[in-house]
Amino acid sequence: MNLPALNARQRFFYRYCVRPFSSAEERKFFEGIPGIAGQLYRAERRALHDAVVRRQPAFAFEIGTFNGGGSTYFLALAFAKLGRGKLVTLEIDPALQAKAAAFYTTQLPTLRPHVEFLLGGSPELFTPFLQQAGAAEFVFLDGAENAAQSLEQYRFFEPWFRRGSVLALHDWNTEKMRLIRELLCHTPRWRETLALAEPDSIGFALFEML
Ligand SMILES: C[S@@+](CC[C@H](N)C(=O)[O-])C[C@H]1O[C@@H](n2cnc3c(N)ncnc32)[C@H](O)[C@@H]1O
């Protein structure tokens, strides 16, 4: 769950019975940031953030920026916490991409150095960053609800995965990830380190390469 997903009654309960007893950081994971919408439930945001803090990649690669207030924000926060590294996020919709980049430039100047906003629909755009890093240490796939496209994106990164690489997948139980699910079941090099389901998540999985 996250704040925008609550109905009026739940909001009332949250505001008076939960929020006053939550830390500022916990509130952020649940509420997101004013002015920019974002998806993902609190537990999913936390899982992404903590995985970056643990793995400390030079780059994280994300497909599906959307407005920039969901996964993008929490991944960027993790890099800011580390004080180094960068999220490279790809969005196919030009209006969404421009709005997200502008919001970070004007409203989130401390996070801006930790995010590269790319416009387009092909993961090929990540190539210069992968060449610079020499590996895909952290990949998060959250693009279109299209199993073949998600699998293609996974296949793009395949030659760049190394021991210790982290693969995060949203909508893990829906059509979006159907073909990747089938593939990873038969790929013993990937170890599932976290699986979230309702009510904490609409489906989220983390894998680490052995
Ligand atoms: C489910 S939303 C992502 C939500 C976002 N991760 C968040 O936490 O708020 C999916 C996004 O992927 C974008 N998208 C769809 N196909 C894409 C592609 N091939 N490459 C890049 N972005 C794509 C859509 O325009 C949409 O903004």
The ligand as a Tripos MOL2 file, in Angstrom:
@<TRIPOS>MOLECULE
LIG
   27    29     1     0     0
SMALL
NO_CHARGES

@<TRIPOS>ATOM
      1 C1          4.2250    0.6520  -14.4460 C.3       1 LIG1
      2 S1          4.8540    2.1580  -15.0250 S.3       1 LIG1
      3 C2          6.3310    2.3740  -14.0820 C.3       1 LIG1
      4 C3          6.0680    2.8250  -12.6800 C.3       1 LIG1
      5 C4          7.3000    3.3720  -11.9730 C.3       1 LIG1
      6 N1          8.3520    2.4130  -11.9150 N.3       1 LIG1
      7 C5          6.9380    3.8530  -10.5720 C.2       1 LIG1
      8 O1          7.3790    3.2520   -9.5800 O.co2     1 LIG1
      9 O2          6.1950    4.8550  -10.4620 O.co2     1 LIG1
     10 C6          5.4810    1.6700  -16.5770 C.3       1 LIG1
     11 C7          6.1820    2.7810  -17.3220 C.3       1 LIG1
     12 O3          6.9800    2.1910  -18.3400 O.3       1 LIG1
     13 C8          6.9280    2.9890  -19.4960 C.3       1 LIG1
     14 N2          7.3130    2.1300  -20.6150 N.ar      1 LIG1
     15 C9          6.5470    1.2380  -21.2880 C.ar      1 LIG1
     16 N3          7.2740    0.6110  -22.2270 N.ar      1 LIG1
     17 C10         8.5330    1.0930  -22.1250 C.ar      1 LIG1
     18 C11         9.7520    0.8350  -22.8120 C.ar      1 LIG1
     19 N4          9.8280   -0.0740  -23.7930 N.pl3     1 LIG1
     20 N5         10.8520    1.5190  -22.4580 N.ar      1 LIG1
     21 C12        10.7950    2.4410  -21.4680 C.ar      1 LIG1
     22 N6          9.6860    2.7290  -20.7790 N.ar      1 LIG1
     23 C13         8.5620    2.0680  -21.0960 C.ar      1 LIG1
     24 C14         5.4970    3.5090  -19.5050 C.3       1 LIG1
     25 O4          5.3670    4.6700  -20.3130 O.3       1 LIG1
     26 C15         5.2400    3.7690  -18.0270 C.3       1 LIG1
     27 O5          5.5630    5.0800  -17.6700 O.3       1 LIG1
@<TRIPOS>BOND
     1     1     2 1
     2     2     3 1
     3     2    10 1
     4     3     4 1
     5     4     5 1
     6     5     6 1
     7     5     7 1
     8     7     8 2
     9     7     9 1
    10    10    11 1
    11    11    12 1
    12    11    26 1
    13    12    13 1
    14    13    14 1
    15    13    24 1
    16    14    15 ar
    17    14    23 ar
    18    15    16 ar
    19    16    17 ar
    20    17    18 ar
    21    17    23 ar
    22    18    19 1
    23    18    20 ar
    24    20    21 ar
    25    21    22 ar
    26    22    23 ar
    27    24    25 1
    28    24    26 1
    29    26    27 1
@<TRIPOS>SUBSTRUCTURE
     1 LIG1         1 GROUP 0 **** ****
